[in-house]
């Protein structure tokens, strides 16, 4: 792979055509010049009420540039001789135009993802309607946004290399409306690399840890040499310590440690980044005080003038409106804000490895809008490899998930 790609990870894995539920239909080849007449008549006498997602006509290109049209006449019966159950009006149409009907299969249910739709069309053309939620990137990225995604992912990869120690997972939370880093962190589950990871964060971001802001989004990552499946050319122990790759590695670490204060099993990169984001908000929005979250606040909707900025629900305390001057003193050099953000609503997060179930669920609670990861997590991945938490309908928040495929030389 010599080019970078951003691949949408759908809510459900694609289903091959031979595994999708199908329905038998009666179809026939028709003359192109008769297509409009026949289709109008079929829509009257035999509408496809239970197959609204299936297109009535299929166009095939044959030799010498000619076009062959196939049309669905009606849904076939359940018996062995389906042709004997043809409605009277359809039979008259067959006789009038001397059609030669045959049985074929179409997918029974509408596609829920673009990948499913592409598989369905291998049987017979169907229509696809994207999800009702409109998150930038599901339908593709413009060139400018793609460059921004690659730059932030490269920065995340650079953070994952903590000197000569093991490679860990890294997380960078970004406000896409201004392309600003809100928080960044590496795994802190064991002392072997926690101090090196913290040092790497400071060197990469050039900002105080609480802000994690990077003034230059064009930072290029060091050579990480991690393959697309998360494996390495170097010995495997170089990245086995990544928390989301091996959520239970802390148990073995505990046996090796003489004290229990130097590690914590829950401090995965995503969790630490979320904590840093909350710390940043508390420092920036001092007017709320320690009890600000407990006061009877007012939720308001603030939208940006740019098309890529998500609508963000923000919590404000009307009793502290007069403290705006104090807030401005703590936000110098940052985009203007009028209220404390509601968790991480509207933000993106970049991860080296696909998150585990714990991290993925924490990002649901934080209202993250988009998740980008570079490498698969084949044993514990919750967003494509093992589970697809983004497709769990019972959750009260859903984010879009993307995998960033980088050239092998990275």
C-alpha positions in Angstrom: 0.0 0.0 0.0 1.8 3.2 -1.2 -1.1 5.6 -0.8 -3.1 6.6 2.2 -6.8 5.8 2.5 -9.6 6.6 4.8 -12.1 3.7 5.0 -15.5 3.9 6.6 -16.1 1.0 9.0 -19.9 0.3 8.6 -22.2 -0.5 11.5 -22.5 -4.1 10.3 -20.1 -6.2 8.3 -21.0 -6.7 4.6 -23.0 -9.8 3.9 -22.0 -11.7 0.7 -24.8 -12.1 -1.8 -25.1 -15.9 -1.2 -25.7 -15.3 2.5 -28.3 -12.6 2.2 -32.0 -13.6 2.4 -33.4 -13.6 -1.1 -36.8 -13.7 -2.9 -37.6 -15.4 -6.2 -39.0 -13.1 -8.9 -40.2 -13.6 -12.4 -38.1 -11.5 -14.9 -37.8 -11.2 -18.6 -35.6 -9.6 -21.3 -37.4 -6.8 -23.1 -36.7 -4.6 -26.1 -35.2 -1.2 -25.0 -37.8 0.7 -27.1 -40.6 -1.0 -25.1 -39.2 -0.3 -21.7 -41.2 2.7 -20.7 -44.5 1.2 -21.8 -43.9 -2.1 -20.1 -42.7 -0.6 -16.8 -45.6 1.8 -16.6 -48.0 -1.1 -17.1 -46.2 -3.3 -14.6 -46.3 -0.6 -11.9 -50.1 -0.6 -12.3 -50.8 -4.3 -12.4 -48.0 -5.7 -10.3 -46.3 -3.1 -8.0 -43.3 -4.4 -6.0 -44.8 -3.4 -2.6 -42.6 -5.8 -0.5 -39.4 -5.0 -2.6 -39.4 -1.3 -2.8 -35.6 -1.3 -2.5 -35.2 -3.4 -5.6 -35.0 -1.6 -9.0 -37.5 -2.8 -11.5 -35.1 -2.9 -14.4 -31.5 -4.1 -14.9 -29.3 -2.9 -17.7 -26.5 -5.1 -19.0 -23.9 -4.3 -21.6 -23.4 -7.1 -24.1 -21.0 -7.5 -27.1 -20.5 -4.7 -29.7 -21.7 -2.1 -27.3 -25.3 -3.3 -27.3 -27.5 -3.0 -24.2 -29.8 -5.7 -22.9 -32.6 -4.8 -20.5 -34.1 -7.1 -18.0 -37.3 -6.3 -16.1 -38.9 -7.8 -13.0 -42.5 -8.8 -13.9 -43.7 -9.9 -10.5 -42.8 -11.8 -7.3 -42.8 -15.5 -8.0 -44.8 -18.0 -6.0 -43.5 -20.4 -3.4 -44.3 -23.6 -5.2 -42.0 -25.5 -7.5 -43.8 -24.2 -10.6 -43.8 -20.5 -9.8 -44.6 -19.7 -13.4 -48.0 -21.2 -12.8 -48.9 -18.5 -10.2 -48.4 -15.5 -12.5 -51.1 -12.9 -12.0 -53.6 -12.6 -14.9 -52.5 -9.1 -15.9 -48.9 -10.0 -16.0 -49.7 -13.1 -18.1 -51.5 -10.9 -20.6 -48.5 -8.6 -20.8 -46.2 -11.6 -21.4 -48.5 -12.8 -24.2 -48.9 -9.3 -25.8 -45.1 -8.7 -26.1 -44.1 -12.4 -26.5 -41.8 -12.3 -23.4 -39.8 -15.2 -22.2 -40.0 -15.1 -18.4 -37.5 -16.8 -16.1 -36.9 -17.1 -12.3 -34.1 -15.1 -10.7 -33.3 -14.0 -7.1 -33.2 -10.6 -5.6 -32.2 -9.5 -2.0 -35.2 -9.5 0.3 -34.2 -6.6 2.6 -32.8 -3.1 1.9 -29.1 -2.6 2.4 -28.0 -1.0 5.7 -24.6 0.1 4.5 -22.8 0.9 1.3 -20.9 -2.3 1.5 -24.1 -4.3 1.8 -25.5 -2.4 -1.2 -22.5 -3.2 -3.3 -22.9 -6.9 -2.5 -26.7 -6.8 -3.2 -26.2 -5.4 -6.7 -24.2 -8.4 -7.7 -27.5 -10.2 -7.7 -29.8 -7.5 -8.9 -29.7 -3.7 -8.7 -31.1 -2.2 -5.5 -31.3 1.3 -4.1 -29.4 2.5 -1.0 -30.3 5.3 1.4 -27.5 6.3 3.7 -28.1 6.5 7.5 -30.3 9.4 8.6 -27.5 10.8 10.8 -25.2 13.0 8.7 -21.6 12.8 9.8 -19.0 14.2 7.6 -16.8 11.6 6.0 -19.3 8.7 5.6 -19.9 9.7 2.0 -16.2 10.5 1.5 -13.7 13.2 2.4 -12.6 16.2 0.4 -8.9 16.6 -0.2 -8.4 19.2 2.5 -10.1 17.2 5.1 -8.2 14.1 4.1 -4.8 15.8 4.5 -5.9 16.9 8.0 -6.9 13.4 9.0 -3.5 12.0 7.7 -1.6 14.7 9.6 -3.3 14.0 12.9 -2.9 10.3 12.5 0.8 10.7 11.8 1.1 12.7 14.9 -0.7 10.0 16.9 1.7 7.4 15.5 4.7 9.5 16.5 3.3 9.6 20.1 3.0 5.8 20.1 6.8 5.5 19.9 8.1 6.1 23.4 11.8 6.2 22.7 13.4 2.8 22.6 10.7 1.2 24.8 7.6 -0.7 23.8 5.2 0.8 21.3 2.0 1.8 23.1 -1.4 3.0 22.0 -1.8 6.7 21.7 -4.9 9.0 21.5 -5.4 12.5 20.2 -8.8 14.3 20.7 -9.4 17.0 18.1 -11.9 19.7 17.6 -12.5 19.4 13.8 -14.1 22.8 13.5 -10.8 24.5 14.1 -8.4 21.6 13.6 -7.1 22.0 17.2 -5.9 19.3 19.5 -8.0 19.3 22.7 -6.1 16.5 24.5 -3.5 13.8 23.9 -2.3 10.8 25.8 -0.6 7.4 25.7 -1.2 4.2 27.6 -0.4 4.5 31.3 -1.2 1.0 32.5 2.3 0.1 33.7 5.4 1.9 34.8 7.6 0.4 32.2 6.7 3.0 29.6 4.4 5.5 31.3 7.1 8.1 31.9 8.5 7.7 28.4 5.0 8.1 27.0 4.4 11.3 28.9 7.7 12.6 27.7 6.8 11.8 24.1 3.4 13.6 24.5 5.2 16.8 25.6 7.8 16.5 22.8 5.1 16.0 20.1 2.6 18.7 21.2 5.0 21.4 22.4 2.2 22.5 24.7 1.3 22.1 28.4 -0.1 18.7 29.0 -3.6 20.0 30.0 -4.1 21.6 26.6 -2.3 19.2 24.3 -2.8 21.8 21.5 -0.5 21.6 18.5 0.0 24.8 16.5 1.1 22.9 13.4 -1.1 20.1 12.1 1.3 19.2 9.4 3.7 17.4 11.7 5.0 14.2 10.1 5.3 11.0 12.0 8.5 9.1 12.6 8.8 5.8 10.9 6.8 3.4 12.9 7.0 0.3 10.6 3.7 -1.2 11.7 1.9 -3.3 9.2 -1.8 -3.0 8.4 -2.8 -5.8 10.8 -0.9 -4.3 13.7 2.1 -6.7 13.3 5.7 -5.5 13.2 8.9 -6.5 11.5 10.5 -6.1 14.9 10.0 -8.6 17.8 6.4 -8.8 18.8 7.0 -7.7 22.4 7.7 -4.2 21.0 3.9 -3.5 20.8 2.3 -6.3 22.9 2.0 -3.8 25.8 -0.5 -1.7 23.9 -3.4 -1.8 26.3 -6.3 -2.2 23.9 -4.4 -5.0 22.1 -4.0 -6.9 25.3 -6.4 -5.7 27.9 -5.3 -8.3 30.4 -1.6 -7.7 30.2 -1.8 -5.6 33.4 -2.4 -8.9 35.3 1.0 -10.2 34.3 2.5 -6.7 35.0 1.1 -6.8 38.5 3.1 -10.0 39.3 6.3 -8.3 38.1 5.8 -5.1 40.1 7.0 -4.7 43.6 4.4 -2.0 44.3 0.9 -1.5 43.0 1.1 2.3 42.7 3.1 2.4 39.5 0.4 1.0 37.2 -3.4 1.0 36.7 -5.3 -1.4 34.5 -7.9 1.1 33.3 -5.5 3.9 32.1 -5.8 3.1 28.4 -4.8 5.9 26.1 -8.5 6.8 25.3 -9.4 7.0 29.0 -6.4 9.2 29.8 -7.1 11.5 26.9 -10.7 11.9 28.1 -9.5 12.7 31.6 -7.1 15.3 30.1 -10.0 16.8 28.1 -12.1 17.2 31.3 -9.1 18.7 33.1 -8.7 21.2 30.3 -12.3 22.2 30.5 -12.2 22.7 34.3 -9.2 25.0 33.9 -10.6 26.9 31.0 -14.0 27.4 32.6 -13.1 28.4 36.1 -16.3 30.5 36.3 -18.3 27.3 36.8 -16.4 26.3 39.9 -16.4 22.8 41.4 -20.1 22.7 41.7 -20.8 24.0 38.2 -21.9 20.7 36.9 -24.4 20.3 39.7 -26.1 23.7 39.2 -29.2 24.1 37.2 -27.6 24.8 33.9 -29.1 25.6 30.6 -28.4 23.6 27.4 -28.0 25.6 24.3 -27.2 24.7 20.7 -24.2 26.4 19.1 -23.6 25.9 15.4 -20.5 26.9 13.4 -20.5 28.8 10.2 -18.4 26.1 8.6 -20.0 23.1 7.0 -17.7 20.6 8.8 -18.4 21.9 12.3 -20.7 19.6 14.2 -23.6 21.0 16.2 -22.5 21.0 19.8 -24.7 20.9 22.8 -23.2 23.1 25.5 -24.0 23.7 29.1 -24.0 27.2 30.5 -24.6 28.5 34.0 -26.7 31.7 33.8 -25.5 32.8 37.2 -21.9 33.0 36.0 -22.4 34.9 32.8 -20.8 38.0 34.3 -17.5 36.1 34.7 -16.7 36.1 31.0 -13.7 38.3 31.5 -12.1 35.8 33.8 -12.8 33.1 31.2 -11.2 35.1 28.4 -8.0 35.3 30.5 -7.7 31.5 30.5 -8.5 31.0 26.8 -6.0 33.4 25.2 -4.7 32.0 21.9 -7.6 29.6 21.7 -10.8 29.9 19.6 -13.4 32.0 21.3 -15.9 30.0 23.5 -19.0 31.2 25.3 -19.8 28.1 27.4 -18.2 24.9 28.7 -18.5 22.1 26.1 -20.8 19.2 27.0 -18.1 16.4 27.4 -16.5 15.8 24.0 -19.6 16.4 21.8 -18.6 17.0 18.2 -14.9 16.0 18.7 -12.8 13.5 16.8 -10.4 11.0 18.3 -7.3 9.5 16.6 -6.0 6.1 17.9 -3.1 4.0 16.7 -5.0 0.7 17.4 -8.7 0.0 17.2 -10.1 0.5 20.8 -11.2 -2.3 23.1 -14.8 -2.5 24.3 -14.1 -0.5 27.4 -12.5 2.4 25.5 -15.2 2.3 22.8 -18.0 2.5 25.3 -16.2 5.4 27.1 -16.2 7.3 23.8 -19.9 6.7 23.5 -20.5 8.3 26.9 -18.2 11.2 25.9 -20.3 11.9 22.7 -17.3 11.6 20.4 -18.4 12.2 16.8 -15.8 10.3 14.8 -13.2 7.7 15.6 -10.1 7.2 13.4 -7.7 4.3 14.0 -4.8 3.0 12.0 -4.4 -0.6 12.8 -6.8 -3.5 13.5 -7.2 -5.1 16.9 -7.9 -8.7 15.9 -8.5 -10.1 19.4 -10.2 -7.3 21.4 -11.3 -4.7 18.8 -14.7 -3.3 19.4 -15.2 -1.3 16.3 -14.8 -3.7 13.4 -12.6 -6.6 14.2 -14.5 -8.5 16.9 -17.5 -6.3 17.7 -19.1 -3.3 16.1 -20.3 -1.2 18.9 -21.1 1.7 16.6 -24.0 -0.4 15.2 -25.6 -1.2 18.6 -29.1 0.4 18.3 -29.8 0.4 22.0 -27.1 3.0 22.7 -28.2 6.6 23.0 -25.3 7.9 21.0 -23.6 6.7 17.8 -20.3 7.8 16.2 -18.8 7.2 12.8 -15.8 5.0 12.6 -13.0 5.2 10.1 -9.8 3.2 9.5 -6.9 5.2 8.2 -4.7 3.0 6.0 -1.2 4.5 5.8 1.7 3.5 3.5 3.9 0.6 4.8 6.9 2.9 5.1 5.2 4.6 8.0 
